Amino acid sequence: MSIPYVYSITETRDRLGTFLDEMNAGAAGPLILGQRGAPNGVLLAFELFDEMRDQLAEYEAQTLAPAMLERTTHPAGTTTSPLHVLTPGGPDVEVTYWPDLVADLRDGSSPDLVDAIAAVAAGDVEGTALGPTPLRWFLVVAGDDTAAVTGWHLIWHLAGEAVELVAAYPISPLLARAWQASPEPSS
C-alpha cells in the first residue's frame, strides 16, 4: 500500500516545467491531463509510443502472412519486367513479381514506395522475416507535416537467392495515424 503525497503548487510547477522543457526538446511527451487539469492522466514517453507503433506495424504484417502465402501459389507464376512498366516514373530496374502486386500498385503508390521496390529488387533491403515463412517484410511510409501519412507493407518472397515481390499492401488507418507527425507543442 502506498501513501499518496500532495505536492505543493511550487513543486508541481517546477516538475511540470521540467517536463515541458523535455517535451520541447523531443525527449518526452505528450502530456495527458485529466478533467480540469486534475493529475489523473498519464505521461507517455516518445520512446514507448514509438515501440507501440512498431509493434502494431509488426502485428499487421504478421496477420497478412497467410493471405500473402496464398498469392505465391498463383497458377500464372511470376513475371519479370522493368519497374517503370508497373509504376509511372519507376526506374528501369528489372523486378520479378506475382500478379496480384499489379492490383496493389494500381490502388496508389508514391515515389517512396517505388524507391523501396527498386531497393528490394536490387537486394539492398533485407527486411524482416514474417514468422516461419519464406516471406520478408518492410514498412514504407510516405507523407510530410501537412499531408496525411500513407504507407504500405512491402512483402516479398525469397525463392532461393531470387527476390519475388508479392504485395504492396496498404497500412491500416490506425497505423497511418500513429506515423503522422505530431504538432509542435506551443507554450
N, C-alpha and C positions, 0 to 999 in steps of 0.2 A: 504494500500500500504506500502510495506517495502522498506527501502533504503539499497541496498547491501553494505556490508562493506568489504574492501580489507584488509586481514591480512598481516602483514609483514612476510618475509621469516622466521625470527627467531621465531615468534609466531606460525606460521604454523608448523614448525619443532617441537616445544615444544608440541603442541597439538597432532600431529601425533605420536610423540614418546610415549606419554602417552597412546594413543590408542593402539599402537603396544605392549606396555608392558601389557596392559589389555588383548589383544588378546593372547599373550603368556601364560598368567595366566589362560586363558579359560573363562574370564569374558565377552568378547565381540568379535565380528568378524562375518564373514570375511569382509575385506575392499575391496570395489569395486571402482576403479577409472576409469575415462573416458579416451578417446584417449589422448596419450602423457602425461598422468598423470594429465590432467585437472580435477579440482574438480567438475565434473558434474555427479558424481556417487552417491552411497548411502552407508551408514553404516548400516549393518544389525546385530542386536544383536542375540546371540545364542538363547536367550530365545524366541524371536519372531520366529526364524526358527523352534525351537522345537514345538512351538504351531501350526505353519502352518503344520508341518509334522503330528502331532497328529490329526489335523482336516481333513487332507487328508485321513488318515487311517480310521477315523470315517465315512467319506463320502463314501469311498469304501465299507465299511461294510454295510452301510445303503442301498446302491444300490444292494447289494446281497440279501437282506431280502426277496423279493418276490420269487426269484428262490429257496431259501433255504426253504421257507414255502412249496413250491410245493414238495420238496423232502420228507417232512414229511407225504405226502399222498400216498407214495409208497404202492402198494397193498400187498407187501410181509411183510410189517410191520418191526419191529425192530428185531435184532438178538443180542444175548449176547454171548461173548466168551472172552478168555484171550487176552490181548493186544498183546502178542508175536505172536499170530496167524495172526494178521493184519500187524504187522511191525516186521521185523527181529530184534532180540535183545531187544524187548519190555519186560516189566515185566509181571508177572502172574496176574496183576490186571484185574478183570472182567469188561469189558466195554460193554455198550448197545449202538448200533449204527444202523443208517439207511443204507441200502445197498450202496447208492452212495458214502459213505465215503470210501469204499474199493477202488474204482477207483481213488479217490483223493490221497490216500496213495500210490497207485501204481505209480503215477506220480513223486514220490520222497518225501522223508521225511528225517528228521535228528534226532539225539538224543534229541535235544531241543524240537522238535515237539512231540516226543514220551513221554518225561517227562511232557509236558503240557497236553497231552491227559490223562495220568495217574492221574495228579493232578485234572483235571476236573472231571474225573470219580469218584475220591475219595471225591469230594466235597470241595477240598482245594482252588479252584479258583472260585471266584464269577462271574467275567466277567462283561460286560456292556450290558444293555438291548438294543436290536435292535428295537427301536421305540416301538409301542404299541403291539408288537408280544410277544409270549412266548419264543422267541429265545434269547440266550445270546451269547456274542462275546468276543474274546480275541485275541490280536495280538501276534504272535510268530515270533521272528526274530532271525536268526542264521547267523553267519559269524564272521570273525575276520579282523584284519587290512590288511591282504594280500589277502583275498578271497572276491569275490563279495558276497553281502548280499542276503540271500534268506529268505522268510517269508511266513506266512500263516495266513489267517483269520480263527481261530478255532471257529466254531459255534456249539452250542448245543441247544437242545430243552428241556424245562422244562415241564415234564408231571407230575403235582403234585409235589411230592418230588423226582421223578426219573429223572436222567440225561440221555438224549439220544443224543449221538453225531450225528450231521447232516453233517458237512463238515469240511475239512481242505483245504480251497481254497487259491491258491497262490496269493500273493500280486502283484500289477502291477509293471512293471519295474521302473516307476517314484517313487513309494513309496520305492522300494528297493534302489534306488539311494539316496533318502533322508535319509535312515538309514545307508548308507555306511559311514565308518569312514573318516573324512577329514584328509588330510596330515598335518603333523606338520608344523607350519609356520617357515620359515628359516629367518635368519637375513639379 
